[in-house]
């Protein structure tokens, strides 16, 4: 089984990705690879931030790796918070604050259309490949559900009447932007 380093410190993302890859690949985290760094995300696009993370880890380890960057893009807010989703309310990355800021900014808007977009950067034998996944839906005005992370409690994907935070992992994976991107990655990697 091939090993890939997943260039993230976010355990929620690791669990989601491992649930998708099942027994196809051995996914190891930065911590499991003996790497203790927080890679900055200084760029203005998901693609550039994903590249920053995967290239940093590849240059440190010379091992095949992948990273992802995900943003919530709200139509009425011209795509905000987008690439700044994790730090929307400040560098502390407190998601309750991020949600509160988003709902305040969206308060006077009728259009609640939004989408999650994930971009994966895979560095395989020194070459970079990109994979994208999108999940369209809408923002609701108050939090619902206890599962998930980030903006999951205020996002309802198209085709459902539940927020991501009201779903278990199996149900979320039916809609997930991350799953859609990962499926493209898996298809690419499968012999």
TATA-V195196 format. One record per residue. N is the residue number from 1. PHI is phi in radians with two decimals (none if undefined). PSI is psi in radians with two decimals (999 if undefined). BURIAL is + if it has 9 or more other C-alpha atoms within 8 Angstrom, else -. Layout:
n = [N/N]
phi = [PHI/PHI]
psi = [PSI/PSI]
burial = [BURIAL/BURIAL]
This chain:
n = [1/2/3/4/5/6/7/8/9/10/11/12/13/14/15/16/17/18/19/20/21/22/23/24/25/26/27/28/29/30/31/32/33/34/35/36/37/38/39/40/41/42/43/44/45/46/47/48/49/50/51/52/53/54/55/56/57/58/59/60/61/62/63/64/65/66/67/68/69/70/71/72/73/74/75/76/77/78/79/80/81/82/83/84/85/86/87/88/89/90/91/92/93/94/95/96/97/98/99/100/101/102/103/104/105/106/107/108/109/110/111/112/113/114/115/116/117/118/119/120/121/122/123/124/125/126/127/128/129/130/131/132/133/134/135/136/137/138/139/140/141/142/143/144/145/146/147/148/149/150/151/152/153/154/155/156/157/158/159/160/161/162/163/164/165/166/167/168/169/170/171/172/173/174/175/176/177/178/179/180/181/182/183/184/185/186/187/188/189/190/191]
phi = [none/-1.24/-1.88/-2.21/-1.48/-1.66/-1.37/-2.62/-1.90/-1.54/-1.11/-1.08/-1.17/-1.05/-1.10/-1.11/-1.17/-1.09/-1.16/-1.47/-1.49/0.73/-1.83/-1.29/-2.44/-1.58/-1.62/-2.04/-1.45/-1.01/-1.04/-1.16/-1.52/1.35/-1.92/-2.12/-2.40/-1.92/-1.39/-1.15/-2.16/-1.50/-1.60/-1.71/-2.47/-1.08/-1.05/-1.17/-1.18/-1.09/-1.08/-0.94/-1.23/-1.19/-1.19/-1.06/-1.22/-1.10/-1.19/-1.35/-1.99/1.00/-2.04/-1.04/-2.69/-2.54/-2.50/-2.52/-2.31/-2.26/-2.38/-1.67/-1.97/-1.78/-1.00/-1.19/-1.85/0.97/1.57/-1.24/-1.34/0.92/-1.10/-1.74/-0.95/-1.24/-2.08/-1.01/-1.76/2.43/-1.14/-1.28/1.00/-1.69/-1.20/-1.10/-1.18/-1.06/-1.11/-1.05/-1.10/-1.07/-1.13/-1.11/-1.18/-1.64/-0.89/-1.57/-1.59/-1.49/-1.39/-1.88/-1.12/-2.63/-2.62/-1.63/-2.27/-2.00/-2.15/-1.82/-1.92/-1.86/-1.89/-2.13/0.90/1.50/-1.80/-1.78/-2.31/-2.00/-2.43/-2.14/-2.35/-2.24/-2.22/-1.54/-3.10/-2.54/-1.67/-1.83/-1.50/-2.50/-1.18/-2.41/1.74/-2.06/-1.55/1.28/-2.79/1.09/-1.58/-0.97/-1.34/-2.13/-2.03/-1.92/-1.27/-0.96/1.66/-2.34/-2.02/-2.02/-1.30/-0.99/-1.27/-1.63/-1.83/-1.44/-1.04/-1.10/-1.21/-1.06/-1.14/-1.19/-2.00/-0.96/-1.05/-1.16/-1.12/-1.06/-1.17/-1.14/-1.07/-1.15/-1.08/-1.08/-1.04/-1.16/-1.42/-1.15/-1.17]
psi = [2.26/2.58/2.36/2.36/2.23/1.94/1.28/2.72/0.08/1.82/-0.55/-0.74/-0.69/-0.82/-0.70/-0.81/-0.73/-0.62/-0.46/-0.67/-0.19/-2.05/0.25/-0.69/2.65/1.86/2.16/2.52/2.98/-0.78/-0.78/-0.42/0.04/0.41/2.15/1.33/2.72/1.90/2.22/2.72/1.25/-0.05/2.94/0.23/2.65/-0.69/-0.82/-0.66/-0.70/-0.74/-0.76/-0.80/-0.83/-0.69/-0.61/-0.83/-0.70/-0.71/-0.52/-0.61/-0.40/0.53/2.63/2.38/2.92/2.78/2.96/2.72/2.44/2.46/2.61/2.12/2.00/2.14/-0.85/-0.27/0.43/0.67/-0.02/2.71/-0.28/-2.22/-0.32/0.33/-0.79/-0.44/0.47/-0.69/0.16/2.92/-0.25/-0.22/0.83/1.93/-0.49/-0.67/-0.71/-0.79/-0.78/-0.78/-0.77/-0.84/-0.65/-0.77/-0.49/-0.11/-0.79/-0.01/2.43/-0.55/1.97/0.24/2.36/2.94/2.57/2.38/2.23/2.37/2.19/2.35/2.06/2.22/1.92/2.02/0.67/-0.12/2.50/2.42/2.52/2.56/2.36/2.50/2.40/2.41/1.98/2.66/-2.60/2.78/2.38/2.84/-0.17/2.65/2.44/2.30/2.77/-0.16/3.08/-2.80/3.04/-2.26/0.18/-0.56/-0.16/0.18/2.15/2.07/2.60/2.37/0.03/2.83/0.23/2.62/2.83/-0.60/-0.23/-0.03/2.63/3.03/-0.71/-0.75/-0.74/-0.66/-0.29/-0.42/-0.38/2.26/-0.70/-0.69/-0.74/-0.74/-0.73/-0.64/-0.67/-0.70/-0.81/-0.79/-0.70/-0.69/-0.43/2.39/999]
burial = [-/-/+/+/+/+/+/+/-/-/-/-/-/+/-/+/+/+/-/-/+/-/-/-/+/+/+/+/+/+/+/-/-/-/-/-/-/-/-/-/-/-/-/-/-/+/+/+/+/+/+/+/+/+/+/+/+/+/-/-/-/-/+/+/+/+/+/+/+/+/+/+/+/+/+/+/+/-/+/+/+/+/+/+/+/+/+/+/+/-/-/-/+/+/+/-/-/+/+/-/+/+/+/-/-/+/-/-/-/-/-/+/+/+/+/+/+/+/+/+/+/+/+/+/-/-/-/-/-/+/+/+/+/+/+/+/+/+/+/+/-/-/-/+/+/-/+/+/-/-/+/+/+/+/+/+/+/-/-/-/-/+/+/+/+/+/+/-/-/-/-/+/-/-/+/+/+/+/+/+/+/+/-/+/+/+/-/-/-/-/-]
